[in-house]
Amino acid sequence: MEASAPTQIDRERIKELIEREEKVLDERTAGSAAMYRRANRTLAAGVASSYQVRDPWPIYLESGEGPKVWDVDGNEMWDFHNGFGSMVQGHAHPAIGRGITERYGKGTHFAAPTEDGVVVGEELAARFRLPKWRYTNSGSESTMDAIRIARAFTKRDTVMKIFGSYHGHHDTVMVSIGVPYDKIGDRDNLASLPYGAGIPDAVVQMTVPVPFNDADAMERRLERLIAEDRKPACVIMEAAMMNLGVILPEHGYLEAVRDITRKHGIVLIFDEVKTGICIAPGGAVERFGVEPDMVTLAKALGGGLPTGAIGMSEEVSSVVTDGSVYQVGTYNGNPLGMAAARASLTEVMTPEAYAHLDRLNDRILGGCDEVIRRHHLPGYSVGISSKGCVTFSPKKIVDYETFKENQDEELSDLAWLFNMNRGIFMTPGREEEWTLSVTHTEESVDRYVEVFAEMAAELTS
């Protein structure tokens, strides 16, 4: 990964550049500042979701088309944020627009099934190798219902998750996320800690975290839980990549987890809310060849509309089919969402689309690697299909502990500011990554690399 020792970057220089770039961004977004003052009167913190908060104000967007977005100040940007990975199809894709328009004229909501929902189920079953499906309206709903189904199927309560992984905002999985490095603790006995206020401790203690990329640690913890009569109902995990930037599974890790969960009769749930549809037609199931008992989807599934899904094996789905579990929701399988998903799956996210994404990601990763080598930066690029990032760390990151220990938060903040001020709309925060869309071009990814090279030059000159 390192051709030579990385440059020791002057920390004061980083702080100077952050201060300069923050000032520039504030000057460029006066319209967002005004919108924030208005929004703050009625919206808590001026936003619809806590993940949209930014100091001194959020960036309010006005429109998007293809690979670009425009904010309320008229700033035009290549979109590498893509709605936290939801818009891999690009904005206002004509095929999805036609599907929604045709459906609108026939009625937008019935709380009854439609043919589009059947077609989407058929597509998902073929892609993810799971025969039974149900719909939700978000990733949080998908993981929440999947865990309930797993509990009903196994008649057990405990849930095992990966330490540091986010699986939505319901209580069971708002556990051991965003933990300071000095509070991570012993990796063989990681603590269950609430992520924010309002989560009952009794629920928190029913969720047991283990480190990513360490199947042996998972099995050791499982064996102790079994000895304590706390055998988990399920293991829920991000399979294709842990979303701390991009942390890929080490060779053989997913296969080992599959073997362990099967041996102990524990339901294995692949949370592909952020990666399903985005990295291959069948997500991690296709990319890595490991088949779980359940898959959760959302984000990119709906092509811009709030749509989620749960895939299940025939055996696990029995508790839904026989009515033991009430998997319900007035808007589940909403006709507009199903029309958008059908158009996306059958007309947009084709084999050619994934080949295009792979080519573009190879190009941007290669460009970033060249910048890192040229300037001897402490970091490396990593990605998979539409997903990728530059990880500012002198060491390879393999789990949450190594992420918190090594990843440079200030450099991540500076990179975000550099991008925003030069026409690259990016996800904020050191945990996030880029998402390409099928409408991105070589011009767009080359611009990303140019901005990165500009930042590297200023840091090392």
N, C-alpha and C positions, 0 to 999 in steps of 0.2 A: 504493500500500500504506500510505503514511503521510499522514494528514491534517495532522499537525503534528509537530514534533520530539519524539522520545520523551523521557520523563522520565529524568533521571539518578538511578538508584536507588542509595541509600546501601549500599555493600558491607558495612559493619558491620551494618546492619539485616538484610541477608540472612543473615549469619552468626548473628546473634542468633535469628532465626526458625528457622533450621535446628537450632540447639542446643535450642531450646524444643520443636520438633516431634519431634526424635529422642528426647528424654526422655519425651514423652507416648507415643510409639509403643512404647518399651521397657516402659513401665508397663502398656500395654494388652495386651502379648503375653507375659506371664509363662509361659503354657502352651507357647508356641513355644520359649521359652528352655529350659524343662525338656525338651521333646522334642529340642532340639538337643543337650543334654548326653547324652541317651540315644543319639541317632543317631550322634553323633561317635565312639562306641566302635566302631562297625562300618562306617559309611559314611565314606569319605574326605571330610573337611570337613563331614560331617553331611548330605550331599545326594546326589542321584542324578546330577546334572549340574552342571558348573562354573558354568553360567548361573543356577543357583539359589542360589549363595553370597551371603550378605549379612552384613555386620558390624553388630552383634555376633552376631546369629543370623538364620537364614532365618525367614520366616513360613510355618508349616506349615498347610495347609488340610485340612479334614475333609469337606466336602460342598459340592455345588452343585446348584442347581435353576433352570432358566430363565436369567434374567439375573443371578442372585445366587450368591455363595459365602459360606461360613462357615469361619473358621479354628478352630484347636483351642481357642482362648479363647472361642469363641462369638461373636466379632465378625461381624456381618452386613454384607456389602458388595455394592454393584453391581459386577459384573465387567466391567471394560473391558480387562482383561488377556487373558482368554479363551485361556489356554494358548498364549501367543505367537501368537495369531491362529488357533489350531486349532478353536475352538469357536464359529464363526459361527452354528452351529445352536442355540446355547444348551445349557445342561447338562440331561442326562436328558430329551432330547426324546422324547416318547412314540412317534413314528413310528419313530425309530431304535431305541428300546428294543424295540418289537414285532419289528422285523427281526432284531435280535440274539437275542431270546428264541426266536423260531421256528426260527432257524438252530441254536441251541444244542441243542435237542432232537433235531436230525437229525445231529449230529456237528460238532465244532469244527475239526478239522484232518485233512487227508488227504494233503497234498503232491500233490494232483491237482486239475485245474481243475473248477469248478462253474459252473452257469448264471448265478449272480449275477455272477461275473467277466466273463462274456460281455456281460451287460446293462450293466454299468458301462463296459466298453470301447465299447459302442455309444453310450452317452450321451456319453462323453468325446470320441469321434471327431466326433460331431455338434456339440458345443460348441466344440471347439478347432480344428476343420478339419484335423486330422491323422488319417490313416486307420489307423495301426498303433499298438498299445499293448502295454506290458509293465508288470508290477507289481513294487513293492519294498515295504519296510517303513518307510521314513523318507525325509526330504528329502535327507539325506546320501547314502543309497544311490541315490536317483534321480539326483542330479547326478554321482555317481561313475560309475554305469553309463552315463549319457548321454555323458560325456566319453570313456569307453572305446569306445563305439560309434562316436562321431565320429572317433576316432583310427583305428579299424579301417577305417572307410569311406574316409577320405582317405589312409590310410597315412602319416600325419604325427604328430609327437609334441607339438609346442608347443601350449600353450593360452593364449588371451587372455581376460582378465577385466577387470572394472571395478575401479579402485583404490578400496578401502574397502568393497566389497560382500562379504558373507558368503554362501557357497554350501554350507555343511555342514562337517563336521569331518574329511574325508579330506585327505591330504597335499597333493594337487594344488591344492586351492583354499584351503588355510589360508595364504594368501599376501596380503601388503599389505592387512591389516585392522588397525584399531586403531593406526595409526601416528601418533606425535606430529607436530604441525604442522611443527616445524623439521626433520623428517626426510622430509617428502614429496618434496621435490626438484623438479626440472625437469619440468613437466607433459608435455613432449615426450619425456622419457626417464625415466619413473617407475621407481623401483627395485622389484625383487622381494624382499620381506622376509618372513621366516617369522612366523606368528602363534602365538607360544608355542614351547616347546621340543619336541624329538623329531621335527622335520620335516627330512629330509635336504636339504642345500643343493642337491644335484644335482636334486632334484625341484622345489625352490623356483625355481631358475633356468630351469626349463622352462615356468614360468607367467609371462606378461608382462602387467602391468597398464597400463590407459589410463584417462583421466578420463571420468566420466559427462558426458553432454550436450555432447560435443565430437567430432563425427564426423570433423572434419578432423584432429584429433590422432590419432584411431584410424587413419585411412588413412595418415598420415605414418609412424606406428610400424609398420604393416603393411608398407609399402613397404621400410622399412629391414630388417625381419625377412626379407622375401623376398630382398633383396640379400645377406643373410647366410646364405641357404639354411636359414632357420628359419621357413618359412611355417607359420602355425598350422593345426591341425586344425579348431579351432572358436573361436568367440567365445561365452562364456557370460555372461549379463547378466540383472539384474533389469530387466524391461521396463516393467511397470505403474508402478513407483515404486522408487526406490532407498531401501532401508530404513535411512535415517538420519533418524529421525522419518519424514517423508514428503517425498521429493524427486521431483517429477513430471518426466517427460521433456518437454523443450522441444519446441515445434511443429516437426515435420519431422525430429526427431532419429532416431526409430526407423525411419522410412522411409529415411533416409540410411544408417543402419547396415545395413539390409536390402540396399540397393543395393550397398554396399561389399563385404559378405560374398559376395553372389551373384556380383559381378564377379570376385572373386579365388578362387571355388570353395571357400569356407570355410563350414563348418556353423555356422548360427546357432541357439543354444540360448537360449530364454527360460526363465529360472528363475522359475517361478511357485509355488514352494513356499509362500511367505507370502501371495501374492495370488490364485492360482488358486482358483476357487470363491468367493472372498471379495468380488471387486469387480464381477463380471458372470458370467453363466453360462459364458462362454468366456474369462474373464480378460482379459489385455491383448490377446489376439488379437482378441477381440470389441470391446473398448473402444476400441482404437486402429486396428483394421483392418489390422494388419501381421502377416503370417504367417511364422513362423520355420520352420526345418527340424525342430526338436525342442522339446518343452516338458517341463519337470519339475514334478511335483506331489507334495504330501504334506499335512501339517498338516490343514487343514479337509476334505480329501478323505474321510478315514475317520470323520468325525463323532464323534471322540473315541477311535477305535482307531488304532493305529500302521499306517498304510497309505500307500503312495506309488505313483506311476505315472510312466511315461515315454511321451510321445507322439512319433511319428516320421512323417516322410514315407515314402511307398512306397519311394523310392529309398534313403534312409538305412537303413530297416528291413531291407534285403536282407541286410546282414551278420549280422543276428540270425536271420533266416529260414533262411539257408543254413548256419547253424551255425558261421560264422567267429568270432563272439563268443559266449562262454558267459555269457549273462545269466541268472544262477541265484540261487536262494535258497529254502531249505526252506519259509519262511513266505510267500513271494511269492504273492499272490492267496489268502491265508488266508480260509476261508469266513466266519468272523465279521466280518473286516474288509470283505469284499466285500458281505456282507449289510447292514452299516452304511452303506457307501458307496452301495449301490443305494437304500436307503431315503432317504438324504440327498438324492441327486441327483433322484430321481423324486417325492418327497413333500414335501421341506422347502425345498430351494433352487430354488424356482420363480420365474417372472417376478414374481409378486406379492411374494415375499420380497425380491428385489432392489429393487423399487420402494419397499418399506418401508425398507430400509437407506438408500437414497438420500435419502428424506425426512428420516429421523432425522439423518443426517450433515449435511445442509444446515442442520438446526435447531441442532445443537451447534456447527457451524462459525460460523453466524451469531451465536449467543449469545456465543461466545468473541471474535469480532471486535468485538462491541459493548463487551465488557469492556476489550479492548485500546484501543479508541478513547477510551472514557470516562476511562481512567487513563493514557493516553499511554504504554503499555508498549512496551519495545523488543522487538517480536515480531509474528507474524502466525499465523493459523490456515490449515491446508492439509489437504486430504483427498480421498479418492476412495471412494465407496460406503461400505463398512463401516470403512474405514481413515482415520485422521486424527490430528492432533496440533496443539499450539501450539508453534511454533518460536521460541525466545527468541533472536532475532537481529534487529538493526536493518536488515540487508540480506537480500535474497532469497538463499537457499542453492540452488545448482545442482549441486554435486558435493562430493566429500569435502574438497577443499581449502578451499572457502568454508565448509563445515560446521565444520571444525576451527578456522578463523580467527575465526568470528563467533558460533557458538552458545554461549550462556551456560550452562556446566555447573552452576554453583551454583544458578541459578534452576530448572534442570531437577530438581536434587536436592530443592529446596524444594517444588516442585510435587508430586513423588511423595509426600513426607512429608505435605503438606497433604491430599492425596487419601486416603491410607491412614488418616489419623486422623479422617476425616469420611465414612467409608463408601464410598469409591471404590477398588476394587482395581485397581491399574495396573501395567503393565510397568515394571520398574526400569531406570534408565540413560538417558542422553541420546539414545541411538540409537533408542529404542523409540517406538511409537505406540499409540493405542487401537485396539481392534477391537470393533465393535458386533456383537451377535447379532440374529437374527430375533426373539428374544423380548424385546429391549429395547423400552422404551416412551418416550413423551415425558417421563414423570416421571423416568426414569433419566437421560436426557441433560440435562434441566433441572437436576437435582441436580448434575451435573458442572459445569455453567456456574455455579451458585450457589457451589460450592466455589472455583472459579477466581476469581470476583468477590471472595470473602472474602479470598483471598490477595492479590489486586491492591490491595484497600483497605488491607490492613496494610502493604504495601510502599510505598504512595504517600501515606499519611496523615501 
